[in-house]
């Protein structure tokens, strides 16, 4: 164990002392923050207000189009023929013609422009006309706008869990956000830090440093020490990125004075990458203050259980996959040769995030259950299920299988590592790897 600790210390200290580590740890959040700030600035500064002329022969749509930051509507008192000749010279970007029989034949609306109009502008015009036509037809049927507005009711039901401990309030939005965030974080971490293990092993093998190290320690000790050491480096950098990113976002929002609506839109945009993010957005859109509701609802969850399970599945998933990444790094001489071995390793990770999408909608379904038991997909899928509530026996079984999976992949990787780490100049195939596993000695 002392030898493994020395290897872990060496791997950690060598990497965190590098200038590249320090620079990227500091510049990473700054570059990300600057990138999104640049996109936001470009989006705001690139808004070009368009002027639209509306010739309404029916007389029912005058002042019915709402002006905004992007579009301004005008209603010139001209015939269609005259308007078509002059609307470009008068600075209009488009001309909308509404005929007299638009109520009976809504498809007779025409939009004229010197250049093609954008799909968004066309949709806005069509939506406004359709809404007004619906209102007119409802009024003709004796249904006024007041009746329609009074008929609209938003139902905000309170969800309560019933168990042996009694009743406990819960919130589907908060549960989905937490589960999706944890699953996505594990998915990204396994990919990033597992690849770092592979490249670290490959770099030492290519530079022949490993020939000196392997004379003093066993291949298994070297592999295990490198896996844990790189994990600690990755966790250090990851935590620093989170702290710096949160600090920059807080500072930026104070300097810019981000409005409430923009902040809520940003939260919705971030959830697009999460499992079940679109479902959360549709529910949040109907809430009066979705951000405050979600933050309050998070307190109803079993946070200690979620955090402890997250740490276990984070470490279990990383150790399982990094052992395989380390074996690949030991088996090849350059990064080009890793492609054929990376595909079988990547497929379960990609499949796990796909299964997580299904688990969000049906956390107790058979597919969610079995994928949360399989060690290669359980770190992601089980973290989706835990906030929704998982029986103790299912959680214990999943953890036990993940530990067994890690032991199995570590044994397999060690068998490949001990042979491949000192083998150079030979292009390895899957058949060759299978022979290395059963080599004696």
N, C-alpha and C positions, 0 to 999 in steps of 0.2 A: 504493500500500500504506500510506503514511503517513496518508492520509486515513481509510482503513478502521480503522487502529489508533487514531486519535483518536476515531472513532465508538464503537469497542469500549470504550475507556477511559471515555468519557462515559456510555455505557449502564450500565457496571458501577458506576462511582462514584456516579452519581445514585441507583441503586436500592439499593445496599448502605448508603448513608447515611440512607435513610429510616427514620423511627422504626418504621414498620410492619414493615419487614424485620427490624430488631433485635428488636422485641417478639415477632414470630411465630417467629423463629429460636430464641428462648429459651423462649417459652411453648409452642411446638408439641410438643416431647417431653414437657414437664411435663403438658400437657393429655392427651396420649395415655396417659402413665403413670398419671395420676390417673383417667382413664376406666376403664382396665382394673383398676386397684386398687379402684375403686368397685364394678365388676361382681363382682370376686372377693370383696370384703367382703359384698356383697349376697347372693351365692350361698351363702356360708358361714353368714351370720347368719339366712338365711331357711329353713334346714333345720328342719323340724318333725317330730320323731320320732313315728311312728305306731305305735299298739298294735293288734295283730291277734290275735284269738281263733281258735283252731283246734279244731274238734270233729271228732275222727277216730274214726269207727265201725270202721274196719279195724284200728286199733291199730298200723299199720305206719309212721306218719309222726310220731309223737311225738318231739320234739327233733330232727327232721330239717331243720327250717327254721333257717337261720343268722341270728342277730341282727346288725344293723349300726347305724351312726349314724342311719339313717333309719327303720328298722323293728325292732320288738320283738315276738316271737311268744309267746303264752301258750296253755296247753292246759287250759282249765277242764273239770272232770269234770261235765259237764251234758249233757242231751239236747239235740237240735237245737231242740225247741220251747221249752225253758227258756232256752237261750242266745239265741234270737231276741228274747225278751222283755226280757232284761237286759243284753245286751252294750253297748248305747248308754249306759245308766245307769252301767255299770261303767267307762266311759271308753275303750272300744274303738272304733277307727275302722272296723273291718270284721270280719266273721265268715266264716271259711272252713269249709265243710262237706265232709268227705270220706266218702263212703258205703262200705259193706262191699265192694261189688263194683267198686271203683274200678280194680282190676287188669284185669278183663275189660272194663269200660266206663269208660274214663278221662274221657269227656265228661260224666259225671254230677257232677263237682265243681261246687259252687256257692259264690259269694261274695256275702254280704249286707252292705249298708252303708246308713247313713242318707242319704248323698249318694253320687254316682257316684265310684267308685274311679279313681285315675289309671291310665293305660295301663302305666306303668312298674311300679307295684305289682302289677297283674294279671299282667304278664309274669313278674315275679319268682316269684310264687306258682305259676304254671303251669310254669315252668322247674324249680322245686324238686320239684314232684310228678312231672313227667315223668322227671326224673333218677332219682328213687327207684324209680319203676315199672320203668325200664330195668334198674336194679340187681337188683331182685327177680326179674325175668324171666331175667336172665343167671344168677343164682344157681340158679334152678329148672332151668336147662339145664346146670348143673354148672360154670359159669364164675364164679369169685370175683372180688372187687374187686382182689385182689392180682395175679391173672393179667392183668386189664385194665391196671393201672398198669404192670406189667412189660412189657406189649406196646407201650406208648407210648414212642417214641424220637424225639428231636429231632435232625435232621440239619443240621449247620452246615458247608456245603461251602465250600472256599476257591476263589475264582475267580482264574485266572491267564491273562494275555494272552500269546500266542505271536506274536512278530514277528522281524524280522531282527536285532534287538538281543538276542534271547534271551527268556527268561521274565521276566514282570513281574507282580507281584501287583496285583489291582485289587479294587474293591468296588462292587457294584451300587447299594447304598444311598447311599454317598457320592457316586457319580456322578450319581444321580438328584437328590439334594438340591442339589448344586452347579449342575447344568444348569437345574433348575427355578428356583432363586434368581436366577441370572443373567438368564434369560428374563423373569421377572416384574419384575425391577428395570429392565430396558430398556423393557418395556411401560409401566410406570408413569411412568418419566422422560419418555418421548416424549410421553405425554398431557399431563403437568403442564407441562413447559417449552415444548412446542410451543404450547399454549394461551396461555402467557404472552407469547410472541412475537406472536401474533395480537392479543391485547388491548393490548399495548404499541403496535403499529402503529395500531390503531383509535383509541386514546386520543390519539395525536399528530395523527392526521388530524382527529378531531372538534374538538380544541382549536386547530386551524389552526397548530400549531407547525411542522409539516412544511413549510409554505409558505416559512418562513424558511430552514429547513435545506436544502431542495432547491435553493435558489438558489446554494449553495456546493458541493454535492456531487452526484454522479450518483445516480439512484434505485437502481441496482444496488449501489453502495458503501454507501448508507444501509441497504438491506435486509440485505446481508451483515454489516455491522457490528452491526446490531441483533440478528441471529440469534446471532452469536458472543458478543456482550455478554451477552445474556439467558442463554445457555448457561452462561457462567462464573458468573453470579449464581446460577443454579439449582444448579450443582455445589457452589458455596460453601455455600449453605444446606443442600443435601442432605447434604454431608459433616459439617457441624456438627450436624445432626439425628441422624445416625448416632452420632457421638461422645457427644452428650448423652444419647441414648436408652440406649446401652450403659452409660454411667455411672450413670444413674438405675436401670436394671434391676439392676446389680451392687449398688448401695447398698441398693435395696429388698429384694433377696434376703438380704443380710446382716442387715438390720434385722428382717425378718420371720422369718428362719430357715427359708427355704423347704425342705421335705423333698425328698429325692432323687426320690421318686415323682412329686411335684407338678411338679418341673422337667422330668421326662421327658414328663409329660402336656402341659406347655406347649409343648414342642418339637413334639409330634405335632399339637397344635391349630394351630400356626402353619403347618404344612405342608399344611393343607387347601386354601389358596389357590394352592398351587404346582402346576404341571403334574406329574401323576403322584404327588401327595402321598399319596393313599389307598393306593397300592401300597407306598410306603415305610413307612407306618404299620403295615401288616399284617406286613411283614418285621421291623420294629423291635420289634413286640410279642413276637416269638418269641426275641429276643436277650436274653441275660442282663443286659447293660449296654449298651443301644443307643447312648446318648449317647457313651460312651467308645469304643465300636466305630467309630462314625461319625467322630469326631474323629481317631482313629488311621488310619482308612481314607483320609481326605482327603489324608494325606501320600503316598499311593500315586499320586495324580493328578499330571498335568503342570501344576502351578500356574502357572509363568511363561507357558506357552502360553495357558492359560485367561484369565489377567489381561490379557495383551496383546491377545488376540482380543476380550475384553469391551470394552476401551477403544476398539478400532477400531469394533466394531459399535454400541457405545453412541453414539459421535460420528457415525458414518455414518447410523444410523437417526434420530438427532435432527436432523441437518442436512437429511436428505431430507424429513422430515415438517414441520420448522419452516419450510422454504421455502414449502411449500404453505399452512401456517397463516398465514404472513406475507402471502401473496398474497390470502388470504381477508380478512384484516384490512384490506388496502388497498382491496379492492373494495367494501366495505360501509360504511355510515355509523353503524350501531348493532349491538349484539350480537344483537338479534332476527333481523336479516337473515342472520346467519351460519349459522342452522340448516340451510338448504337446501344450503349448500356444505360443511358439516361432515360430513354423512352419507357422501358418497363417500370422504372422507379417513379417517373412523373405521372404515369397513368392513374395509379390509385389516389394520388394527391388531388389531381384534377377531378377525378370521379367523386372524391369526398366533398368537394365544394358544390358539385352538382346535386349530390344526395342531400346536402344541407338545405338546398332550396326546397326540396320535397318535405324534409323534416320540419321546416318552419310551418308549413301548412297542415301537416299531420304528424305531430311529434310522437304519437303513440301507435302509428301504423306499423305494419310488418316490415316494410322496407326501412323505415327509420330505426326500428329495433335491431334488425340484423346488421345493418351498416354501422350501428353504434357498438356492436360486439366485435366486428372484424378489426384487428389491431391496425391495419393500414388505413382505415377510414374512421375509426372510433374517436381519435383526438378532435376531429372537426365536427362530426355528426353528433357525438355525445354532448359536446359543449352547446350545441343548438338545443338539445332536449332538456338539459339540466334546469334552466330557468323555468321551464314549463312544469317541472315536477317529474322525477323519475323514481320508481320503486328502489328501495335500498339494495335488494338482491340483484337488480339489473345493473346498478352502478358498481357493485362489488364484483360482479362477473366481468363486466367490461374492463375494469381496472386490472383484474387478475389476468385476463387474456392479453391486455396490452403489455403487462410485465413479461408474460411468457413470450409474446411476440418480440419484445426487445431482446430477451435472452437468446431467442432463436436467431434473429438477424445478426446479433453481435457474434454469436458462434460462427455463423456462416461467413460473415465479413472477416473474422479473424483468420479463418482457414484460407480465404483468398488473399488476405493481406500478407500473411507470412511468406507466401510464395511469390506474389506479384511485386512486393516492395523491392526485391533485389533482382528482378528480371528486367532486362533492357533489350531493345531492338527486335522484339517479337510482337507481331500483331496478334492480339488475343481475340478469341471468339467465345461464344457461349459454351461451346463444347469443351474448349480448353479450361474455362473456369470451372466447369463441373468436375474435371479431373483434379484440379487443384484442391477442391473441397475434400476429396478422399485420399489425398497424399498422406502418407504416414511420416512420422518424425517431427 
